[in-house]
C-alpha cells in the first residue's frame, strides 16, 4: 500500500545543510535536526524546526546544554508529544520537555550507568513507561530504563543478543507493540519479546553478516518494522536489503501510543476523573477547534473549563459551563495565538475535577 510516485515539495539547504539524523514528532509537527549544520545559523548540537507548514520550516531554537549536561552533539533522538529522549554520544543521555522550545525543561540526565560507552540510540515502549537504550560500544548490553517517573529515571536491567561474540555491538532499535527490533551489526537482526519489559526474551534471530565477527562496524545497521504488511526491513552495510515476514497482527504499528506521564512536574495528564464519566477530547491533536464530550451522572453542575500549559500555567479560559445530567457536548474556539505543543484541559466545579492531555497544532 505504498505510493508508486512521490513529489518533492521542498528542497533547500538554508535551514539544514547537513545533519547526522532527524526525528519528526508528528503530533506536534516539530523536526529535530541532530548534530547539524545550516547555511543560516551555522552548526548546532541540536536544532528544532516547526514544519506545520512543510514549505516554510521555522527554526524554534538551538540547543547544546540540558540541565547542566553540556553536549558537543546530539547523535540521535526519540520524541513523543514534545518529550525528547536524547542520545548525546560521549556526554550521556538527557530527557527533556520541549513543550515550550524557548524554555525547555530538563527532566533527567544519565551520565553514569551500566555498560556506559558512546550513547547512541533508543526507543520508548508503546505504554510510555520503558526506554530501551543502546551504546554503540563493543561488548555493551542494551539498557532497560524505567521512565514512568521521568524526573527520577532508573536503569532496571540490561540484556544482549546472547551470542558468543564478545565484541557484539548494537546500532539501532525500534519498539513495535510487544517487540524490540534491533539491528545488531555483525549479529544481524535480533528481535526480543518485551511483554515483560525488564526481562526481554530473544525470539527471532537472523545473521545478515555470516562472515567472521570483528571489532569494527559491519553488518546490519538499520531496521524498520512499520510497513502496512507487518514485514520487517533490515539494511546490511555489506549485503544490502532484507525483507522478513512480520511477527503477526499483534505487532501492527497502529496501536495508540501513551504520552509520557509528567505528574512529577506538578501536573498530570492522567489525573483521576471525579464527577464526570466518559470524558473525551476530539480532535486530538486539535487545531482551531476543540470539542469536549462527557457524561454527568446526576444533578446540574457548573464547571470552569481552562486550558493550561504543561507547567500548570493558564493558557486560555474556555468557559464556565452549566452541565446537564447525561451527555454533554462542549465546543471551544482555541486562541490562534496558542503555540503548538502539549496542554492540559482542566474541568473544575462542585464535585467535578478532571484533567486531560491535548496536543495543539
N, C-alpha and C positions, 0 to 999 in steps of 0.2 A: 504493500500500500504506500510505497514511497513515490514521490513525484518523478516523472520522466524528464521534466525540464525545471530549471531554476533560473531566476532572474536576479542579477546583481543590481541593487538599488543604491548602494553607497560604496565608494572606493576612494579612500583618501588617506594620506599619511600625516595629515595635520594633527589629529588627536593622538594617534598611536602609530609610530613609525615601526617599532618592533616591540614585542612583548614575549616573555617566556611562555606565558599561558594566560588564558582569560577564563572567567566564570561569570555566567549570566544568572542573576536572581530574577527569574521570570515573574514572580509575584509582585515585585516592586520595580521592574523594568530598569534595573541597575546592572551595569557591566563593570566587573572588577578586572583591571589590567594589572598583571603581576610582573615584577621585575621589568619595567617597561621604559621606553624612550619615545618621545614625541617631538615632532618638528616645532610644536608650540608647547612650551612648558618644560622641555628637557626631560631628564630621566627621573625616575621615582621608584622607591621600593614597591609601592602600590598606588594606583590611582583609580577613582570611581567615576563613572560616567552615567548620566541619565540618558537612556536610549528609548524613552517612551515615544519620542519621535525619531525613528531609526535614521532618517535622513539628516538629522541635526543633533548629533550627540553633544551633550553639555557636560563639561567637567565639573564635578561636585567637590573634589578635594584630592590632595596628595598626602601620603602617609608614610612615615618611617619610624614611628615610635608608638608603642602600645603599652600604656601603663608603666612606663619606665623601661620597657624592653625595647632597646634601640636595635633596629634591623637594617642591614645593608640592602636586603631584597626579600620580598615575599615570593617563595618559589611556587606555591600552589595554594588553592583555597576551595572551601566548600561553603556555600552561603544559603541559608533558608530564612526568608522573611526578614532580611537585614541583619541576621545574626551570622557573623563570619567566623569560620574556623580557619585560621591562617597558619600555614606551614612556612616557617621563617628560616629554613636552612640551618646553619650552624648556630643561630641565635635561639632556636627553640620553637615554641608554639604559643599562639595567642588566640583568645576567644573574645570577640569584640562586637558590640552592638552598634551598628551604623544606621539606626533609625533616623538619627539626625547626623548627616555626613559632615556638618560643620562642627559637631561636638561629639565625636564617637566616645562610647563608654567601654573601657576595657573591663571585661568580666573576670577573666582569669588568664594566667600565663603559666607555662611549664618550661622550666629550664633544666630540671634535674629529675630524671625518670629512668626506669629500667631500659636497657639496650639503647641508650641515647646515642645518636650519631648525627647524620645530616637529615634534619626534619623535613620530610619530602612531600607527603600527601596524606589524605584521609577522606572518610565519608561518614555521614551521620545515618544512624538507623532510622527506619520509617517512623518509629514512635518518638523520635527526638530525644531519646534517653542515653544512647550509647554512641560513641565515636570511635571508629577504627582507624588508627594512625600508624603510618609506616615511616621508618627512617631508611633512606637509601644508603644503607651501610651493610657491607658483607657480614653475614652471621647474626644480624639483628632481627629479633622477633617483631611481629605486629603487636601493637598495644591495644587493649580494650580500655576505653576511658568512660567512666560514669559521669555524664554531664547533666544528670537530672536536676542538680543544683548547679547552674553554670557559674555561680560565684565561688563554688568550692568543688572543683573537678578533681577526680581521683583515678589513677590507673589501677584497675581491679584485676587485670590478667594480661598475659602475653601468650602468643602461640606462633607456630611456624608451619612450613609446608611438610614437615615430617619426612624429610629426605636425608640421604646420607651425606649430602654436600655441605661441608662446614662453612662454605662461603655463600650459601644460599642468600639471595637478596631480592627484595620486592621492588616493584616500580610503582604501579598504581592499583587502587582497589575501589570497587563500587558496590554499594548495597542495593539490592533489588528484592523487596519483601524479606523473606527469611534467609536470604543467601548473600554471602560476601564473595564477589568475584575478584580474583587477584591475578594480575599479570606479573609473573614471578621470575622474570628474566630467564636464566638458564633452565629453570624448572617448569617453564611454560605456563599453562592455565591451571590454576588451583581454585576450586570452589569449596566454600565452607558453609555448612548449615549453622545459622546463628540463632536458632529458636531458643537456645539457652545462651543469652548474649555473652556471658562471661566465660563460657566453655565451648567455643566453636568446634564443630566436628567436620573434618575433611570428608567430602562426599564425591568429589569429581576431580580427576587429575589427567592432564594430557601434556606430555613433554613435546613442545614445539621445537625444541633445540636438542636433538638426540646426540650431538657431538659432546666431547668431554667438557665437564664443567670447568670454570676458571675463576679468576679473581678480578674479572673485568666487567663489562656491561654488554652482554649479548643475550639474544632470545626474545621472549615475549615482553613487550613494554607498553601494550595498550589493550584494554578490554572494554566491551560495550554490550550490556545485556538488555537494552531498552527497545529493541526492534518490535514492531507490532506482532510479528510472528513468534516472539519469545526466543528466537535464536540468539546465540552468543557470538559476537565478533571478537577475534583476537588478532592483533598485529604482532608479528615476529620481525625483529630487525634484520634477520638474515634470510628467512624462508618465506616471508610475505604474509598474506591474509588467510585466516582460517575461519570457517563458519561451523559452529557446533549446534546441535539440536538443543533447544531450551530445556529448562528444568520442570516445565509443566505450567498449568494455568495459575497455580498459586504464586507464580513468580511474575505475573503480568505487571507492567510498570504503571498501571492505572490506579494503584492503591493511593488513597489520600494520605499526604504526609502531615504529621503532627507538628505544630510550631514548638519551638524551644520554650520551656516554662521560665518566665522571667520574674517569678514571685520573689526571688532574692533581691530584686531592686525595689521592693516595696509595693509592687502591683502584680496582679496575676491575671493571665489571660484565661485561666480555667477556674476562677473562683466559684465557690458554691453558690448555686442559684437559689434564692429564697423568695417565695411568694408568687412566682410565676412558673409556668411549665412550657415545654416545647419551644424554648427561645431559639429563634433562627434569624440570621442576618443574610440578606442577599441583595445584589450580587456581592460576593466577597472573593477576590478584590473588588472594591467599589470605585466608581468614577462618576462624580456628579451627583448621583442619587443613591441613597441607602434606604432599604426597606427593612423594618423590624417586625417580625411575626412572633406572637406569644399568646399564651392562654392564661387567663386569670380564673382560679378555681371558684372563688365566691366573692360577693360584695363589689362595690365600686371603690376604686382607689386612684389617687392622683400620684403620678410618677414623674420625677425630674429625670430627663434624659440628657446626658452630656457625652461629649467625645473628648477623651484625654489622650495626651501623648504618652509614650512608653514610660516616661518618668513620673506619670501621675498628674501632670500639669494640664489645666484646662486648655483645650484646643478650639472647641466650639460648643456653645449651648444649643441643643437641638430642640428642646421643648419641655413644657410641663403638662403632661398629658393625662386626661381622665380616662381610666381603663374600665371597661365593662366586663362583667362575668362572661367567660367563654373566650372565643377567638378575637384577637385584636391585631390590626394591621396598621403600622405607623410608617409614614413615608417622609423622608427628610432630604432637603437640598443641601449638599455639602458645600462648604465655603470654598470657592475657587482658589483662595489664597493658601489652602492647606497644602503643605509639602507632601510629596509622595512618601509613603512609609507605613509603619505599623502603628495602630492606635488601639485604644480600649474604649468600648462603648459601655457606659455605666448607667444603670437604672436604679434610682433610689426613691423610696417613698414609704408610706406606712405599711410595714410588713413586707416590703419589697427591697431586695438588694441583689443585684446581678451584674456580672461583668462578662463581656465577650470581646474577643480579639477581632479586629477588622483591618484589612490592608487597603490603603487608599492609593489609587494610581493617579 
